[in-house]
Each structure stands twice: as C-alpha cells, then as structure tokens.
Amino acid sequence: MNSVNGSVAPKVTLAGITKTFPGVIANQDVDAEFFPYEIHALLGENGAGKTTLMNMLCGIYRQDNGKIILDDKIVHFTEPRNAIDSGIGMVHQHFRLVNAFTVAENLHFGWENTPKTFSRKDLRQRAIEVIEKYGFDVSIDSYVHQLSAGEQQRVEILKVLSRGAKVLIFDEPTAVLTPNEATQLFENLRRLADDGHCIIVISHKLREVLAHTDRITVLRCGRNTGTDATKNFNEQKLASLMVGREIGTKKFERPAVAKSQKVAELKSVSALSDLGTPALRDVNLTIHSGEILGIAGVAGNGQRDLSEVLTGIRKVTSGEVWVDNTNMTGKSPSDFLKMGLGFSPEDRLRSGLAASASIANNTVVREYRHSPIGKNGMFSPSAARSVTNSLLKEANVTAPSLNAPVSGLSGGNQQRLIMRREIRIAKKLLITVYPTRGLDVAAVQDIQKQLIERRNSGVGVILISEELDEIFAICDRIAVLFNGKILGEFKTEDCSLLSIGHLMGGVMDDEVVQV
Amino acid sequence: MSKTPQDRTPEDNKVPFWSGLRVKAVPEISAKTLLLSRLIAVLAALVLAALVIKFSGLSPTALGLKAFRSTFGSSFGLEQLGLLLTPILITAIAASIAFKMGLWNIGVEGQLYFGALSASGLGIFMIGPNIPMLVLLAVASMIGGALWALIPALARAYAQVNEIISTLMLNFVAILIVNYLSIGPWRDKSGVGVMAASARIPYVLPDWFEALHVGIFFGLILLVLYGLVVRFTQFGYEVDLIGSNNGIGPYIGVNTAKRIVAVMLISGAIAGLAGMIEITGNIHRLQDGLSNDFGLYGIIVAVLARGQPLGVLIGSVFIAFILNAGLVLQSAGLSVNSVLTLTGLILLLVTCAEMLARYRVTRTAT
C-alpha cells in the first residue's frame, strides 16, 4: 500500500524547526518530510513535542527558528486561519466544539462559502452531505454536549474534512474510539491518502501505528530520533527510539489473593444522565478485594455515570449502592470518600483538577483535611508543599514550580499526578476511568503496574476502559457495559477479545440486544 | 466571491510587511512587570491630567503639588485619606473573597447600603449604652448586608442565575429603599437636622484622631483575617479550588451550591459592615448618597489586587488618594466634571495596563 516513491515531491517539509517555551525546549532542529499519498505517524512519549510541532504547522504557534515549506514554498502562518486557507487541518485531542450548538451547526464554522442567507435546512442538508461523503455515524441534530467523547471526535474530524484540507493532522485520533471504529477510521484515512491527501497521525500506540501507516517519524525530547518506512520498524525498535531504552511488552504477575471479600456492590442500580435520560439500567455488580474488575464498553454507554454512582456524585433513581458492607445509597460524596475510596475521573481537567489553581493545591486535594496538612479546619501551606514534593516524586513528575497552575503540566503528567494522588488514599476501592488514555508507553506501564500493586495489596480496583488490550492484560474479571446495561460478566480466562468486542457493540449471541 | 482553498493562487499567500509582527499573550507575568506596567499607567494618566488642567487654565504643577501636600502633608489630609480609605478597603475585601470563589459580587455597593439601613433602623429606634449598641448595630449591619446578598446567592447556587446581573440590579433597589426611608418614614422630624436625611443616629464610633474614627482598624483587622483565612484554612483552600474549577466540588466532597451561598453571604456581611461604619463613624444619618460609590471602587481594587491582601491595601490607598486629590482640585476651582474625568481616566489606564502587560509585540524570525 505504500505509495511513496522517489518521484513524488514532499507536500510539507519541516527544516530545522526549533521552539522553546520559558524553561522548556519543546522542539529542537526537527527535520521532517510529509508526502501526499501517505499516512505518516508522528510517534513519541508524552511531552516529546509531537503536538507542539504540529501546532506550528497549523499556525497556532510560531517557530523560533527553522522553515516550514508547503509545496516548495516557504510559508509564514501568523494565525490558524492561514494554515486552514492553505489546506492544512488539524483534529485536536481536546475537542474544539461549541457545546451549545448542534452537530450541523458545528460543522459549519469556518465554512468558506457561507452564503449571505441560509436556513437551518441548508445547514442540515450540507451536514448530511458531509457525513455521507465520509461515512461517519453522527446524529446531526444532537447538541454537542449530549454526545459522547467518541461522537464529538467524529464531528471534529468531519469539520476539518469539510473545509477541504489536503494535509490532515490527527492528534491521538483513536484515543476515544473502539477497535472497530479505529479500523474504520484508518480505512477512511487510507481512502483519503489514496486520493492524494497527506495524512499525519500523532500517536503513541505502537501496534496501531505499525498496522496502519506508511512511514513513521519518532520524536524524543523534542528531537527527531528516526524516520523510516513502517515496514522497517518493529515494536521493540520503535519503543527504544521513543524512550531511549529497550522496553518489552510487559506481562504482569497477578498472584491469587486469598480470601477476597466484597468491597462494593451495586444492587439493581438505575440512574439518570445530566440530560435526564436513563444512563444506567438495573446494573448489578460486585467488586471484591484484591481483584481488578474491567468494565469494557464504548464511550458514552454509561461509563461516567457508573463511576459517579460508585463515588456518590450521581444519585441513583432506584437500587442500592453498598461499600464495605455499608449501605451508602443516597450518601454524599464526602461520606463515600471516608470509606477509603480513590477515584480518577474520565475528564481530568473538568472534574479531577482545578486547572488554574496551583500544582500544590491540586496535589493535596485528597489529604488536605488530614494531618499534617489540615487540622481543626486549618490548612498548612508548608505541609502541603512537602506532601506535594513527595507525591510528585512518587508519581515521577517534575514540576517547574509548585505555585504554577496545574494546567501547565502535560496531559500525561497531570494523569500521573491524579493516579498517584488517588492510589495513596484508596484503602478499599479504586475507581479509574480511562486512566491511560492519551499516555505514552512508559506512563501506561507505570500506571498499570500501580493498579496491579493496589490489587495485590487487597484493594478492589474498577478499571473502566476502552482498551481491550489493557483490560485483558490486567483484569481478573471483565464486565461489558452497553447502553447503561451490564451485558455480561466473565472471568478473563473464560472469554475472548472477539466475544467482548461483540458485546461492546451490543451483539449478544449473534443477536442484536434490544434496548 | 470568496475562494475555496483549492483555487487559491500563490499571490493570495504573499507575505504582507507586518506579517512578522505578532501580538503574543504571555502566560505568566512577573510581579515586577505588573508593577512596572501600573507605574507607567499612573504616569501616563498624570500627564493626561496635567494637560486637562492646563487647558482649564490652571497650573498643573502647582495644583499637583497642592493635591499631594494636602493629602500627605498634614494630619488633616491624612485623616481625610483614612476616612475615604476605610469603606473602600472593606468593600474591596468583601469583593475579593467572592472573586476568589469565582463569584462576581458587583452588589457590594447595595449590600453596603442595606447594612447601613439595618444599622440605622436599630440606631434610630433603640436606646442603650453606646458600646453595646455599637456591637448590636455592627451585627445588624452584617446580617443586613448578608440578606441583601442572599437572593443572588441562592439564584446562582440553585438556578445558575448569573450573579453579575442580579447583584448589580439589586444595588439600585437598595439605594432607592434607603432613599425612601431616609426622606420618608425615618426622616428627621426634629426640624434642626438636614432635610433629606433620617434622624440623627446617636451611637458614634470613637475617634482615633480629631476627624478619623476607629473604623480604619476594622478594615485592617478584616484584611489580616482575610489573608489568614485564604492562606491558612481549609475553607480558603476549598474556595481557591472551586473558584478555579466549579465542577470539582463533588469530587472533593464539598457541596458547591452551599459553598456559593456561604461565600456570598460572607461577602455581603463584610460589605454591610462598611455601611454601619460609615453611618456611625462619618455620616451619622441614613441618607441618599451615603456611599460615594465606595463599593464600586472596592470592586476595582479587588480586580486589580487579584485576591492578594497587600494588593488590596495598596489599591485602596491609591484610590482613596485619587478621590481626596479630586476634592482638593475641586476646591481649587476645577469643575466637578473635570475631576470625575480625571479619576475615571486614571482608573481606566491602570486597568488597561493590567491587560496590556499580558501581551508582547514580537517580530518573529522568518
């Protein structure tokens, strides 16, 4: 499938690109060429400078040094508009959509030929055309805030495609997709590439990159550490280029934990979503100490609601929530916290962190009420700083200043901070939603190892994830969540990737589940 | 007709001469830069002020010196400064605590008025020894101010009603109620007093100097308390977190709605106390215009100080000085409108500097 050959000129050439932020070198002397007719992966760890590099190509940042050459011409993008006009489009990891607008309305931002007058019907018509052309499944009249993360991303992709971009950049595009959707996405990308588009995929998923791309460029610490045709790479080689050391795909030891007992139980629990529609339907689940229960499912099938019910944040409409043999139904989130429960939520910036508050204040979120930081309603900033220092060290996170806003940390470091913070207080139960989403190999293994360690020390762990590889690698039992229902519960050794995959799509024993 | 990206000619991508120039937002600016930008703003404002005075046919240098000397050069001037400083400082603290939580309490002015009203009602109709009565009046004013903040607080907490609009509108309501009572049911019927005011309130804050009452100490104590609460209590910590992310409340086990109400009530109570201090220390009657827009100046101070206690103090002194200088200039023959223009100009420029300090114009390498 590799269409790249000597006769095709590069669509985009980056020459000696350097970009620094105060105290940080994001990119240094990066050279890279991206061709039409190819899918080119940009691979690297968190903070390796992949996104920064692409942001410069998109006119969001301006390089300090170096040239961007598009079709043999040096280009100077002063704002994203210029890049879009030149046919460069980016699908961001964090969606740039207007929540209060419908899908059809969102698709038309930046529409070049917007007529002077147009009706809602015109918008819908054009949206339908765009959606049909690219074969994406989105409901046109839904408001963006009603959509799952996966659906929102599809709208983002459509938005860029509808602007007629020739160079398409995808920042971690499959992070929120199911395996099937991911395959479908890459099929679409291949079609676009065959049409002469230049596709750049920022990723850290080795397997995906190896399976679906033509060429790979690896970035480490802001530098290009290797570019070659995909067929000349394998997992080990890529991983060593990414992290500078050989890392094998890890198998975790999961010793049997003796005499496990119930730590949490949902009895026929139903709950409503923020929009008042049924989110959970008659869910029965039991979590034992010393086990990891994986909840597989496509985003938007009740994952967030399930995690919120288990932490007291969302009230149940019927059924009972038990933690550690105590009926917690209707209790407040702070009562749940007192039961020795840790929670790393789905959307870290919206519910797990206070973005503009300091790193120190965000780190002590779980411990500020207890000695040494808190006592009789008082708060000791110096104790908070020392707790922060030791927690950051455990989490393997380096911070420029503890007083800097936490939003300055990279996504991976934010997640490491949250995980460590929650693991420290999870005495009975640890609930994690997509804990490794958007993280690199080293961070993923780090976090998976920590989850296993918690399990081995007798904590019940609930892992809500879309990554079946991850679920199969570390979970003792697997339950599938579809449309707010638990479709099945298995021991990991009793089920296959295929059967779980089917259930995630709502197919049960070759029959579509009626909801 | 606009072109689609496909049929754009190379000419469309020509580089204009200003393309290298970029206005760039700076994520973090140092305290030094901020201070410098404010100093430049004050200087620029002074130059503009000098021009205005010059064109009014007066000598800018002589008037400037006079304004400065009559504020800082005499104990009378300092006392005047203190009188203006007290309500600005206290309302600035009231606004700051709300801002910390991400609540735009624009209603400190109205809460000040309602605090003054509550204290006056008690002061006019109840008889008792001075000190216990003052304590009672203070408590009443705080309850009054808090009550005036209650409706916007509940609306924001439980119905997501924007508090900027509701608190702002209630300012006018509070001022009109005070107006009605002071020239209506509570007016001075003795015949000796001023026409458009309530009866005299006999309970008086002790004086520190001849004209300056001890209210300034309330302000300073409140400021220290504010600094301590924000920094050294779990309450202050939670307010900082929730102020940064409204959604984090349930995650840390704090009921956000209740906390919004609590913070708004505290803010209102502090503003209300400023009203009582004005009544018992300075004006001694409930009347229209008992606050010289002090609450609004307090809001400006709070915005500029970004919740920093020292910033609140410096900002309050600065604005009190400008107001006092304005009075001096007025007595020297400059029209009221010119004085108000100058005051507004200075504040506008300082606020602009605050914004502009966050951007840089750079020429990038091509």
Interface residues (C-beta under 8 A of the other chain):
Chain A: P22 R62 Q63 D64 N65 K73 V75 H76 T78 N82 I84 D85 S86 G87 E112 N113 R163 G164 A165 K166 G312 I313 S332 P333 S334 F336 L337 F343 P345 L349 R350 S351 G352 L353 A354 A355 S356 A357 N361 N362 V365 R366 Y368 R369 G374 G377 M378 F379 S380 P381 A404 G408
Chain B: S2 K3 T4 P5 Q6 R8 P10 D12 N13 V15 S19 G20 R22 P27 E28 R231 F232 T233 Q234 F235 G236 Y237 D240 L241 I242 G243 S244 N245 G247 I248 P250 Y251 I252 G253 V254 N255 T364 A365 T366
